[in-house]
Amino acid sequence: MGQVYRTLLGSHDGYASAYVARIAWQMDEQRRLVLEAVRDLSAAELEWQPAPGMNTIGMLLAHIAYAENHMVAVGIEGHPSSDTKRVIGLSEEDEGMPLKPGDPPAPALAGKELAFYEDALARARAHTHAALERLTDDDLTRVIVRGGGRREFDVGWMLYHLLEHEAGHRGQIQVLKHLMRATRG
């Protein structure tokens, strides 16, 4: 028999909930795949825009970091707002999303190298791990109310949303890479 390739679902140690530890591992695996997809991109490629008003790969990376930090602060920790500028070095305005039709890429991200985005993503994830390590299974059904009571979700759903949010943007990043290389030759 030839070589056997094993692919197994992982987990993290030190979490109060085994379920949350598995979700955190899955989030880290998505992050690894995102970073693998962009590892060879230059600053110019990170800010390449298929057309005015469309996202860049850099904007998507900044958005992933911003959104993760914000969602953990308000959607898991239950804070009324987040302080993403302090935690990851980016504000909602800095990430530039969503762009208006015809707009250029986010000015705050101009010329940023991959290391800038890797740092923001790492800082967001460190904050996420610190928040998730404390969650118990009972916390998963805790309901968070937002928007004056017009929006309700539980912590378990927010964990799902964090995972699917990054996976969706990873797909966008991969499509943008293909478009960029197809149009540049």
N, CA and C atoms as an extended XYZ file, in Angstrom:
555
Properties=species:S:1:pos:R:3:atomname:S:1:resname:S:1:resid:I:1 pbc="F F F"
N         0.840       -1.172        0.000 N   MET     1
C         0.000        0.000        0.000 CA  MET     1
C         0.888        1.239        0.000 C   MET     1
N         0.469        2.282       -0.737 N   GLY     2
C         1.229        3.518       -0.825 CA  GLY     2
C         1.093        4.352        0.434 C   GLY     2
N         1.666        5.527        0.388 N   GLN     3
C         1.627        6.439        1.528 CA  GLN     3
C         0.193        6.801        1.874 C   GLN     3
N        -0.102        6.867        3.149 N   VAL     4
C        -1.417        7.266        3.641 CA  VAL     4
C        -1.324        8.717        4.100 C   VAL     4
N        -2.226        9.538        3.624 N   TYR     5
C        -2.283       10.940        4.025 CA  TYR     5
C        -3.453       11.106        4.980 C   TYR     5
N        -3.151       11.498        6.204 N   ARG     6
C        -4.195       11.650        7.209 CA  ARG     6
C        -4.529       13.118        7.365 C   ARG     6
N        -5.796       13.410        7.329 N   THR     7
C        -6.284       14.753        7.580 CA  THR     7
C        -7.270       14.658        8.729 C   THR     7
N        -6.926       15.265        9.836 N   LEU     8
C        -7.720       15.129       11.047 CA  LEU     8
C        -8.101       16.500       11.585 C   LEU     8
N        -9.284       16.570       12.166 N   LEU     9
C        -9.727       17.782       12.823 CA  LEU     9
C        -8.910       17.962       14.095 C   LEU     9
N        -8.392       19.156       14.294 N   GLY    10
C        -7.564       19.427       15.461 CA  GLY    10
C        -8.315       20.144       16.555 C   GLY    10
N        -7.595       20.506       17.565 N   SER    11
C        -8.151       21.212       18.712 CA  SER    11
C        -7.012       21.968       19.391 C   SER    11
N        -7.365       22.826       20.318 N   HIS    12
C        -6.375       23.547       21.117 CA  HIS    12
C        -6.481       23.110       22.567 C   HIS    12
N        -5.371       23.141       23.267 N   ASP    13
C        -5.352       22.872       24.702 CA  ASP    13
C        -5.620       24.163       25.465 C   ASP    13
N        -6.049       24.027       26.694 N   GLY    14
C        -6.184       25.172       27.579 CA  GLY    14
C        -7.500       25.924       27.464 C   GLY    14
N        -8.456       25.371       26.759 N   TYR    15
C        -9.758       26.018       26.618 CA  TYR    15
C       -10.732       25.424       27.630 C   TYR    15
N       -11.667       26.232       28.113 N   ALA    16
C       -12.671       25.758       29.061 CA  ALA    16
C       -13.671       24.822       28.389 C   ALA    16
N       -13.859       24.967       27.075 N   SER    17
C       -14.813       24.152       26.318 CA  SER    17
C       -14.090       23.417       25.193 C   SER    17
N       -14.274       22.103       25.128 N   ALA    18
C       -13.676       21.325       24.034 CA  ALA    18
C       -14.257       21.754       22.694 C   ALA    18
N       -15.548       22.085       22.652 N   TYR    19
C       -16.190       22.539       21.407 CA  TYR    19
C       -15.542       23.834       20.919 C   TYR    19
N       -15.389       24.794       21.814 N   VAL    20
C       -14.779       26.077       21.447 CA  VAL    20
C       -13.329       25.863       21.022 C   VAL    20
N       -12.626       24.953       21.675 N   ALA    21
C       -11.237       24.661       21.300 CA  ALA    21
C       -11.152       24.141       19.865 C   ALA    21
N       -12.131       23.336       19.440 N   ARG    22
C       -12.145       22.839       18.057 CA  ARG    22
C       -12.467       23.959       17.070 C   ARG    22
N       -13.401       24.825       17.435 N   ILE    23
C       -13.726       25.967       16.560 CA  ILE    23
C       -12.500       26.885       16.434 C   ILE    23
N       -11.818       27.139       17.531 N   ALA    24
C       -10.619       27.990       17.491 CA  ALA    24
C        -9.557       27.375       16.586 C   ALA    24
N        -9.394       26.067       16.635 N   TRP    25
C        -8.443       25.396       15.747 CA  TRP    25
C        -8.864       25.582       14.291 C   TRP    25
N       -10.159       25.455       14.018 N   GLN    26
C       -10.659       25.636       12.653 CA  GLN    26
C       -10.420       27.069       12.179 C   GLN    26
N       -10.613       28.031       13.071 N   MET    27
C       -10.336       29.429       12.719 CA  MET    27
C        -8.854       29.602       12.380 C   MET    27
N        -7.995       28.975       13.165 N   ASP    28
C        -6.557       29.075       12.892 CA  ASP    28
C        -6.193       28.403       11.571 C   ASP    28
N        -6.875       27.322       11.245 N   GLU    29
C        -6.621       26.656        9.958 CA  GLU    29
C        -7.062       27.551        8.803 C   GLU    29
N        -8.199       28.225        8.932 N   GLN    30
C        -8.624       29.171        7.905 CA  GLN    30
C        -7.595       30.296        7.768 C   GLN    30
N        -7.093       30.787        8.886 N   ARG    31
C        -6.098       31.863        8.844 CA  ARG    31
C        -4.832       31.392        8.144 C   ARG    31
N        -4.413       30.166        8.444 N   ARG    32
C        -3.231       29.621        7.773 CA  ARG    32
C        -3.449       29.603        6.261 C   ARG    32
N        -4.627       29.206        5.828 N   LEU    33
C        -4.926       29.143        4.391 CA  LEU    33
C        -4.975       30.532        3.766 C   LEU    33
N        -5.511       31.507        4.489 N   VAL    34
C        -5.523       32.888        3.995 CA  VAL    34
C        -4.094       33.373        3.805 C   VAL    34
N        -3.266       33.186        4.819 N   LEU    35
C        -1.884       33.666        4.740 CA  LEU    35
C        -1.089       32.914        3.669 C   LEU    35
N        -1.378       31.641        3.502 N   GLU    36
C        -0.723       30.883        2.438 CA  GLU    36
C        -1.102       31.451        1.070 C   GLU    36
N        -2.332       31.877        0.915 N   ALA    37
C        -2.806       32.406       -0.364 CA  ALA    37
C        -2.142       33.731       -0.728 C   ALA    37
N        -1.683       34.489        0.253 N   VAL    38
C        -1.131       35.821       -0.022 CA  VAL    38
C         0.372       35.915        0.215 C   VAL    38
N         1.011       34.828        0.590 N   ARG    39
C         2.404       34.882        1.055 CA  ARG    39
C         3.390       35.463        0.052 C   ARG    39
N         3.089       35.408       -1.228 N   ASP    40
C         4.034       35.886       -2.240 CA  ASP    40
C         3.634       37.228       -2.855 C   ASP    40
N         2.687       37.934       -2.266 N   LEU    41
C         2.185       39.164       -2.874 CA  LEU    41
C         2.975       40.395       -2.430 C   LEU    41
N         3.234       41.267       -3.373 N   SER    42
C         3.909       42.538       -3.097 CA  SER    42
C         2.892       43.570       -2.619 C   SER    42
N         3.389       44.699       -2.151 N   ALA    43
C         2.501       45.786       -1.734 CA  ALA    43
C         1.633       46.230       -2.912 C   ALA    43
N         2.201       46.311       -4.093 N   ALA    44
C         1.431       46.719       -5.272 CA  ALA    44
C         0.328       45.709       -5.586 C   ALA    44
N         0.624       44.439       -5.422 N   GLU    45
C        -0.394       43.412       -5.673 CA  GLU    45
C        -1.480       43.433       -4.592 C   GLU    45
N        -1.102       43.732       -3.368 N   LEU    46
C        -2.084       43.803       -2.287 CA  LEU    46
C        -3.052       44.964       -2.481 C   LEU    46
N        -2.614       46.015       -3.188 N   GLU    47
C        -3.520       47.146       -3.417 CA  GLU    47
C        -4.043       47.219       -4.854 C   GLU    47
N        -3.844       46.152       -5.636 N   TRP    48
C        -4.398       46.099       -6.987 CA  TRP    48
C        -5.920       46.043       -6.912 C   TRP    48
N        -6.538       46.834       -7.764 N   GLN    49
C        -7.990       46.937       -7.785 CA  GLN    49
C        -8.482       46.587       -9.186 C   GLN    49
N        -9.393       45.602       -9.328 N   PRO    50
C        -9.865       45.224      -10.660 CA  PRO    50
C       -10.549       46.376      -11.382 C   PRO    50
N       -11.213       47.236      -10.631 N   ALA    51
C       -11.881       48.425      -11.177 CA  ALA    51
C       -12.167       49.353      -10.007 C   ALA    51
N       -12.270       50.649      -10.253 N   PRO    52
C       -12.604       51.563       -9.164 CA  PRO    52
C       -13.888       51.124       -8.453 C   PRO    52
N       -13.852       51.218       -7.123 N   GLY    53
C       -15.003       50.827       -6.320 CA  GLY    53
C       -14.975       49.380       -5.865 C   GLY    53
N       -13.977       48.623       -6.318 N   MET    54
C       -13.892       47.213       -5.938 CA  MET    54
C       -12.797       47.009       -4.889 C   MET    54
N       -12.978       45.996       -4.068 N   ASN    55
C       -12.024       45.703       -2.999 CA  ASN    55
C       -10.675       45.268       -3.541 C   ASN    55
N        -9.661       45.515       -2.735 N   THR    56
C        -8.327       44.993       -2.998 CA  THR    56
C        -8.083       43.830       -2.035 C   THR    56
N        -7.053       43.056       -2.301 N   ILE    57
C        -6.692       41.975       -1.376 CA  ILE    57
C        -6.285       42.558       -0.025 C   ILE    57
N        -5.552       43.650       -0.044 N   GLY    58
C        -5.160       44.297        1.209 CA  GLY    58
C        -6.364       44.751        2.015 C   GLY    58
N        -7.348       45.315        1.332 N   MET    59
C        -8.562       45.734        2.044 CA  MET    59
C        -9.269       44.540        2.663 C   MET    59
N        -9.307       43.427        1.951 N   LEU    60
C        -9.945       42.231        2.507 CA  LEU    60
C        -9.185       41.719        3.722 C   LEU    60
N        -7.866       41.740        3.668 N   LEU    61
C        -7.071       41.314        4.829 CA  LEU    61
C        -7.313       42.238        6.025 C   LEU    61
N        -7.331       43.545        5.773 N   ALA    62
C        -7.595       44.509        6.841 CA  ALA    62
C        -9.007       44.300        7.399 C   ALA    62
N        -9.956       44.036        6.519 N   HIS    63
C       -11.339       43.817        6.948 CA  HIS    63
C       -11.462       42.555        7.801 C   HIS    63
N       -10.782       41.496        7.407 N   ILE    64
C       -10.828       40.262        8.207 CA  ILE    64
C       -10.343       40.557        9.625 C   ILE    64
N        -9.227       41.276        9.748 N   ALA    65
C        -8.687       41.598       11.072 CA  ALA    65
C        -9.643       42.507       11.846 C   ALA    65
N       -10.113       43.562       11.181 N   TYR    66
C       -11.025       44.503       11.846 CA  TYR    66
C       -12.303       43.796       12.293 C   TYR    66
N       -12.940       43.068       11.366 N   ALA    67
C       -14.225       42.433       11.656 CA  ALA    67
C       -14.085       41.402       12.770 C   ALA    67
N       -13.007       40.618       12.741 N   GLU    68
C       -12.814       39.630       13.799 CA  GLU    68
C       -12.725       40.304       15.159 C   GLU    68
N       -11.904       41.327       15.243 N   ASN    69
C       -11.739       42.004       16.526 CA  ASN    69
C       -13.053       42.621       16.986 C   ASN    69
N       -13.771       43.247       16.083 N   HIS    70
C       -15.042       43.884       16.430 CA  HIS    70
C       -16.077       42.836       16.846 C   HIS    70
N       -16.195       41.763       16.068 N   MET    71
C       -17.197       40.738       16.376 CA  MET    71
C       -16.918       40.055       17.717 C   MET    71
N       -15.658       39.833       18.037 N   VAL    72
C       -15.334       39.221       19.326 CA  VAL    72
C       -15.689       40.181       20.464 C   VAL    72
N       -15.351       41.453       20.300 N   ALA    73
C       -15.627       42.425       21.365 CA  ALA    73
C       -17.126       42.571       21.631 C   ALA    73
N       -17.920       42.742       20.572 N   VAL    74
C       -19.345       42.976       20.785 CA  VAL    74
C       -20.167       41.687       20.774 C   VAL    74
N       -19.761       40.703       19.969 N   GLY    75
C       -20.572       39.514       19.783 CA  GLY    75
C       -20.229       38.353       20.690 C   GLY    75
N       -19.094       38.412       21.367 N   ILE    76
C       -18.734       37.338       22.299 CA  ILE    76
C       -18.518       37.919       23.695 C   ILE    76
N       -17.732       38.976       23.771 N   GLU    77
C       -17.480       39.578       25.083 CA  GLU    77
C       -18.641       40.457       25.548 C   GLU    77
N       -19.520       40.865       24.615 N   GLY    78
C       -20.705       41.628       24.974 CA  GLY    78
C       -20.478       43.100       25.230 C   GLY    78
N       -19.350       43.652       24.762 N   HIS    79
C       -19.097       45.087       24.927 CA  HIS    79
C       -20.021       45.892       24.007 C   HIS    79
N       -20.352       47.113       24.391 N   PRO    80
C       -21.211       47.932       23.528 CA  PRO    80
C       -20.535       48.334       22.212 C   PRO    80
N       -19.206       48.402       22.208 N   SER    81
C       -18.455       48.716       20.989 CA  SER    81
C       -17.063       48.090       21.111 C   SER    81
N       -16.260       48.291       20.074 N   SER    82
C       -14.907       47.735       20.095 CA  SER    82
C       -13.889       48.850       19.932 C   SER    82
N       -12.672       48.558       20.316 N   ASP    83
C       -11.575       49.512       20.168 CA  ASP    83
C       -10.519       48.894       19.260 C   ASP    83
N       -10.892       48.695       18.006 N   THR    84
C       -10.002       47.999       17.085 CA  THR    84
C        -8.729       48.781       16.798 C   THR    84
N        -8.806       50.083       16.813 N   LYS    85
C        -7.599       50.879       16.540 CA  LYS    85
C        -6.521       50.555       17.574 C   LYS    85
N        -6.914       50.442       18.834 N   ARG    86
C        -5.951       50.143       19.890 CA  ARG    86
C        -5.468       48.695       19.801 C   ARG    86
N        -6.372       47.770       19.533 N   VAL    87
C        -6.027       46.352       19.571 CA  VAL    87
C        -5.234       45.922       18.345 C   VAL    87
N        -5.669       46.303       17.150 N   ILE    88
C        -5.014       45.807       15.928 CA  ILE    88
C        -4.367       46.896       15.079 C   ILE    88
N        -4.542       48.159       15.460 N   GLY    89
C        -3.931       49.246       14.698 CA  GLY    89
C        -4.745       49.711       13.513 C   GLY    89
N        -5.999       49.257       13.398 N   LEU    90
C        -6.867       49.640       12.281 CA  LEU    90
C        -8.246       50.019       12.792 C   LEU    90
N        -8.808       51.058       12.200 N   SER    91
C       -10.187       51.423       12.488 CA  SER    91
C       -11.057       50.989       11.311 C   SER    91
N       -12.355       51.124       11.477 N   GLU    92
C       -13.274       50.796       10.382 CA  GLU    92
C       -12.999       51.687        9.166 C   GLU    92
N       -12.665       52.940        9.404 N   GLU    93
C       -12.353       53.854        8.302 CA  GLU    93
C       -11.077       53.422        7.568 C   GLU    93
N       -10.093       52.929        8.321 N   ASP    94
C        -8.823       52.500        7.723 CA  ASP    94
C        -9.002       51.337        6.753 C   ASP    94
N        -9.862       50.381        7.104 N   GLU    95
C       -10.040       49.200        6.248 CA  GLU    95
C       -10.666       49.570        4.909 C   GLU    95
N       -11.486       50.623        4.892 N   GLY    96
C       -12.022       51.143        3.634 CA  GLY    96
C       -13.234       50.428        3.075 C   GLY    96
N       -13.834       49.530        3.813 N   MET    97
C       -14.970       48.777        3.275 CA  MET    97
C       -16.263       49.216        3.951 C   MET    97
N       -17.321       49.302        3.173 N   PRO    98
C       -17.382       49.086        1.719 CA  PRO    98
C       -17.007       50.362        0.969 C   PRO    98
N       -16.421       50.187       -0.190 N   LEU    99
C       -16.110       51.321       -1.048 CA  LEU    99
C       -17.367       51.772       -1.779 C   LEU    99
N       -17.428       53.053       -2.070 N   LYS   100
C       -18.506       53.556       -2.915 CA  LYS   100
C       -18.139       53.269       -4.371 C   LYS   100
N       -19.119       53.135       -5.247 N   PRO   101
C       -18.804       52.910       -6.664 CA  PRO   101
C       -17.833       53.971       -7.183 C   PRO   101
N       -16.800       53.515       -7.865 N   GLY   102
C       -15.816       54.419       -8.447 CA  GLY   102
C       -14.691       54.850       -7.533 C   GLY   102
N       -14.737       54.463       -6.253 N   ASP   103
C       -13.696       54.879       -5.307 CA  ASP   103
C       -12.395       54.109       -5.526 C   ASP   103
N       -11.267       54.768       -5.236 N   PRO   104
C        -9.974       54.079       -5.254 CA  PRO   104
C        -9.837       53.235       -3.989 C   PRO   104
N        -8.761       52.443       -3.900 N   PRO   105
C        -8.533       51.647       -2.680 CA  PRO   105
C        -8.429       52.535       -1.442 C   PRO   105
N        -8.579       51.927       -0.283 N   ALA   106
C        -8.515       52.646        0.987 CA  ALA   106
C        -7.180       53.373        1.131 C   ALA   106
N        -7.179       54.702        1.287 N   PRO   107
C        -5.928       55.461        1.381 CA  PRO   107
C        -5.035       55.045        2.548 C   PRO   107
N        -5.619       54.648        3.674 N   ALA   108
C        -4.826       54.263        4.852 CA  ALA   108
C        -3.997       53.021        4.603 C   ALA   108
N        -4.311       52.258        3.549 N   LEU   109
C        -3.596       51.019        3.266 CA  LEU   109
C        -2.588       51.167        2.125 C   LEU   109
N        -2.458       52.357        1.583 N   ALA   110
C        -1.562       52.579        0.446 CA  ALA   110
C        -0.128       52.195        0.794 C   ALA   110
N         0.467       51.367       -0.051 N   GLY   111
C         1.863       50.977        0.089 CA  GLY   111
C         2.162       49.994        1.206 C   GLY   111
N         1.147       49.466        1.863 N   LYS   112
C         1.387       48.549        2.983 CA  LYS   112
C         1.862       47.193        2.482 C   LYS   112
N         2.930       46.724        3.099 N   GLU   113
C         3.486       45.407        2.787 CA  GLU   113
C         2.702       44.328        3.525 C   GLU   113
N         2.900       43.095        3.132 N   LEU   114
C         2.198       41.972        3.741 CA  LEU   114
C         2.414       41.923        5.251 C   LEU   114
N         3.587       42.268        5.731 N   ALA   115
C         3.877       42.224        7.174 CA  ALA   115
C         2.896       43.078        7.977 C   ALA   115
N         2.461       44.185        7.413 N   PHE   116
C         1.477       45.051        8.078 CA  PHE   116
C         0.179       44.285        8.330 C   PHE   116
N        -0.292       43.595        7.309 N   TYR   117
C        -1.546       42.836        7.428 CA  TYR   117
C        -1.371       41.621        8.335 C   TYR   117
N        -0.235       40.958        8.222 N   GLU   118
C         0.031       39.805        9.086 CA  GLU   118
C         0.009       40.224       10.551 C   GLU   118
N         0.568       41.395       10.850 N   ASP   119
C         0.583       41.891       12.224 CA  ASP   119
C        -0.834       42.172       12.712 C   ASP   119
N        -1.639       42.852       11.908 N   ALA   120
C        -3.023       43.152       12.306 CA  ALA   120
C        -3.819       41.869       12.519 C   ALA   120
N        -3.640       40.904       11.614 N   LEU   121
C        -4.339       39.624       11.741 CA  LEU   121
C        -3.888       38.874       12.996 C   LEU   121
N        -2.598       38.894       13.288 N   ALA   122
C        -2.072       38.204       14.473 CA  ALA   122
C        -2.585       38.858       15.757 C   ALA   122
N        -2.640       40.180       15.768 N   ARG   123
C        -3.136       40.879       16.953 CA  ARG   123
C        -4.617       40.592       17.181 C   ARG   123
N        -5.383       40.568       16.096 N   ALA   124
C        -6.806       40.234       16.215 CA  ALA   124
C        -6.964       38.816       16.752 C   ALA   124
N        -6.181       37.885       16.212 N   ARG   125
C        -6.319       36.494       16.631 CA  ARG   125
C        -5.883       36.293       18.078 C   ARG   125
N        -4.861       37.007       18.536 N   ALA   126
C        -4.442       36.890       19.938 CA  ALA   126
C        -5.583       37.325       20.862 C   ALA   126
N        -6.251       38.409       20.503 N   HIS   127
C        -7.402       38.874       21.285 CA  HIS   127
C        -8.517       37.837       21.241 C   HIS   127
N        -8.735       37.236       20.077 N   THR   128
C        -9.768       36.217       19.933 CA  THR   128
C        -9.481       35.009       20.816 C   THR   128
N        -8.257       34.507       20.759 N   HIS   129
C        -7.907       33.350       21.593 CA  HIS   129
C        -8.105       33.667       23.075 C   HIS   129
N        -7.707       34.849       23.506 N   ALA   130
C        -7.868       35.214       24.916 CA  ALA   130
C        -9.342       35.195       25.316 C   ALA   130
N       -10.210       35.652       24.434 N   ALA   131
C       -11.647       35.664       24.735 CA  ALA   131
C       -12.238       34.263       24.670 C   ALA   131
N       -11.830       33.468       23.686 N   LEU   132
C       -12.424       32.148       23.498 CA  LEU   132
C       -11.977       31.137       24.542 C   LEU   132
N       -10.749       31.263       25.038 N   GLU   133
C       -10.234       30.309       26.032 CA  GLU   133
C       -11.117       30.242       27.263 C   GLU   133
N       -11.765       31.348       27.601 N   ARG   134
C       -12.582       31.429       28.815 CA  ARG   134
C       -14.004       30.902       28.621 C   ARG   134
N       -14.456       30.767       27.371 N   LEU   135
C       -15.842       30.375       27.120 CA  LEU   135
C       -16.115       28.947       27.573 C   LEU   135
N       -17.248       28.769       28.205 N   THR   136
C       -17.712       27.435       28.591 CA  THR   136
C       -18.812       27.006       27.629 C   THR   136
N       -19.210       25.769       27.704 N   ASP   137
C       -20.324       25.303       26.874 CA  ASP   137
C       -21.597       26.082       27.179 C   ASP   137
N       -21.804       26.447       28.429 N   ASP   138
C       -22.985       27.237       28.787 CA  ASP   138
C       -22.970       28.622       28.132 C   ASP   138
N       -21.786       29.182       27.915 N   ASP   139
C       -21.689       30.502       27.276 CA  ASP   139
C       -22.211       30.487       25.840 C   ASP   139
N       -22.182       29.338       25.189 N   LEU   140
C       -22.557       29.264       23.777 CA  LEU   140
C       -24.004       29.653       23.530 C   LEU   140
N       -24.865       29.489       24.507 N   THR   141
C       -26.279       29.835       24.341 CA  THR   141
C       -26.618       31.223       24.882 C   THR   141
N       -25.608       31.935       25.388 N   ARG   142
C       -25.831       33.305       25.874 CA  ARG   142
C       -26.208       34.189       24.691 C   ARG   142
N       -27.307       34.907       24.814 N   VAL   143
C       -27.810       35.747       23.728 CA  VAL   143
C       -27.257       37.163       23.870 C   VAL   143
N       -26.768       37.682       22.767 N   ILE   144
C       -26.289       39.060       22.685 CA  ILE   144
C       -27.361       39.852       21.940 C   ILE   144
N       -27.748       40.997       22.495 N   VAL   145
C       -28.761       41.850       21.877 CA  VAL   145
C       -28.078       43.114       21.391 C   VAL   145
N       -28.317       43.453       20.141 N   ARG   146
C       -27.690       44.636       19.521 CA  ARG   146
C       -28.772       45.476       18.849 C   ARG   146
N       -28.401       46.662       18.431 N   GLY   147
C       -29.294       47.513       17.657 CA  GLY   147
C       -30.603       47.830       18.353 C   GLY   147
N       -30.529       48.098       19.653 N   GLY   148
C       -31.737       48.444       20.376 CA  GLY   148
C       -32.753       47.314       20.431 C   GLY   148
N       -32.265       46.093       20.372 N   GLY   149
C       -33.147       44.945       20.456 CA  GLY   149
C       -33.607       44.410       19.110 C   GLY   149
N       -33.156       45.031       18.014 N   ARG   150
C       -33.553       44.581       16.678 CA  ARG   150
C       -32.714       43.417       16.182 C   ARG   150
N       -31.614       43.115       16.866 N   ARG   151
C       -30.718       42.044       16.426 CA  ARG   151
C       -30.350       41.201       17.634 C   ARG   151
N       -30.572       39.896       17.535 N   GLU   152
C       -30.201       38.975       18.598 CA  GLU   152
C       -29.493       37.769       17.991 C   GLU   152
N       -28.458       37.304       18.676 N   PHE   153
C       -27.744       36.088       18.275 CA  PHE   153
C       -27.101       35.509       19.519 C   PHE   153
N       -26.748       34.246       19.442 N   ASP   154
C       -26.056       33.679       20.593 CA  ASP   154
C       -24.557       33.560       20.292 C   ASP   154
N       -23.795       33.328       21.328 N   VAL   155
C       -22.335       33.266       21.212 CA  VAL   155
C       -21.926       32.115       20.290 C   VAL   155
N       -22.645       30.997       20.352 N   GLY   156
C       -22.345       29.873       19.456 CA  GLY   156
C       -22.472       30.265       17.995 C   GLY   156
N       -23.512       31.032       17.652 N   TRP   157
C       -23.668       31.491       16.266 CA  TRP   157
C       -22.513       32.423       15.883 C   TRP   157
N       -22.092       33.267       16.813 N   MET   158
C       -20.996       34.195       16.506 CA  MET   158
C       -19.719       33.427       16.194 C   MET   158
N       -19.479       32.319       16.892 N   LEU   159
C       -18.307       31.494       16.567 CA  LEU   159
C       -18.409       30.972       15.140 C   LEU   159
N       -19.595       30.476       14.781 N   TYR   160
C       -19.827       30.021       13.404 CA  TYR   160
C       -19.572       31.165       12.420 C   TYR   160
N       -20.099       32.335       12.731 N   HIS   161
C       -19.979       33.468       11.813 CA  HIS   161
C       -18.524       33.900       11.638 C   HIS   161
N       -17.749       33.877       12.698 N   LEU   162
C       -16.326       34.211       12.578 CA  LEU   162
C       -15.633       33.271       11.600 C   LEU   162
N       -15.955       32.004       11.690 N   LEU   163
C       -15.343       31.008       10.812 CA  LEU   163
C       -15.788       31.190        9.366 C   LEU   163
N       -17.097       31.330        9.133 N   GLU   164
C       -17.569       31.445        7.754 CA  GLU   164
C       -17.208       32.793        7.145 C   GLU   164
N       -17.077       33.827        7.944 N   HIS   165
C       -16.690       35.148        7.446 CA  HIS   165
C       -15.300       35.095        6.818 C   HIS   165
N       -14.361       34.516        7.535 N   GLU   166
C       -12.996       34.446        7.008 CA  GLU   166
C       -12.911       33.522        5.803 C   GLU   166
N       -13.626       32.409        5.845 N   ALA   167
C       -13.615       31.475        4.714 CA  ALA   167
C       -14.171       32.142        3.460 C   ALA   167
N       -15.226       32.922        3.601 N   GLY   168
C       -15.794       33.627        2.457 CA  GLY   168
C       -14.819       34.630        1.865 C   GLY   168
N       -14.156       35.389        2.725 N   HIS   169
C       -13.191       36.367        2.220 CA  HIS   169
C       -11.948       35.698        1.640 C   HIS   169
N       -11.615       34.514        2.137 N   ARG   170
C       -10.496       33.762        1.531 CA  ARG   170
C       -10.831       33.446        0.075 C   ARG   170
N       -12.068       33.067       -0.181 N   GLY   171
C       -12.496       32.822       -1.554 CA  GLY   171
C       -12.377       34.069       -2.411 C   GLY   171
N       -12.769       35.222       -1.883 N   GLN   172
C       -12.642       36.476       -2.629 CA  GLN   172
C       -11.176       36.782       -2.936 C   GLN   172
N       -10.320       36.560       -1.964 N   ILE   173
C        -8.892       36.805       -2.159 CA  ILE   173
C        -8.360       35.925       -3.283 C   ILE   173
N        -8.752       34.675       -3.294 N   GLN   174
C        -8.272       33.772       -4.340 CA  GLN   174
C        -8.776       34.188       -5.719 C   GLN   174
N       -10.017       34.637       -5.797 N   VAL   175
C       -10.552       35.119       -7.073 CA  VAL   175
C        -9.801       36.370       -7.522 C   VAL   175
N        -9.547       37.298       -6.599 N   LEU   176
C        -8.800       38.507       -6.953 CA  LEU   176
C        -7.397       38.174       -7.446 C   LEU   176
N        -6.747       37.204       -6.819 N   LYS   177
C        -5.418       36.797       -7.301 CA  LYS   177
C        -5.499       36.284       -8.731 C   LYS   177
N        -6.486       35.465       -9.040 N   HIS   178
C        -6.634       34.939      -10.397 CA  HIS   178
C        -6.925       36.067      -11.393 C   HIS   178
N        -7.802       36.994      -11.024 N   LEU   179
C        -8.104       38.129      -11.901 CA  LEU   179
C        -6.861       38.986      -12.149 C   LEU   179
N        -6.129       39.244      -11.088 N   MET   180
C        -4.922       40.073      -11.206 CA  MET   180
C        -3.909       39.419      -12.145 C   MET   180
N        -3.669       38.161      -11.958 N   ARG   181
C        -2.686       37.472      -12.796 CA  ARG   181
C        -3.176       37.308      -14.216 C   ARG   181
N        -4.490       37.137      -14.415 N   ALA   182
C        -5.040       37.005      -15.771 CA  ALA   182
C        -4.963       38.322      -16.528 C   ALA   182
N        -5.166       39.437      -15.829 N   THR   183
C        -5.147       40.734      -16.509 CA  THR   183
C        -3.734       41.274      -16.678 C   THR   183
N        -2.818       40.836      -15.826 N   ARG   184
C        -1.425       41.315      -15.915 CA  ARG   184
C        -0.546       40.389      -16.763 C   ARG   184
N        -1.031       39.189      -17.015 N   GLY   185
C        -0.262       38.249      -17.837 CA  GLY   185
C         0.770       37.486      -17.073 C   GLY   185
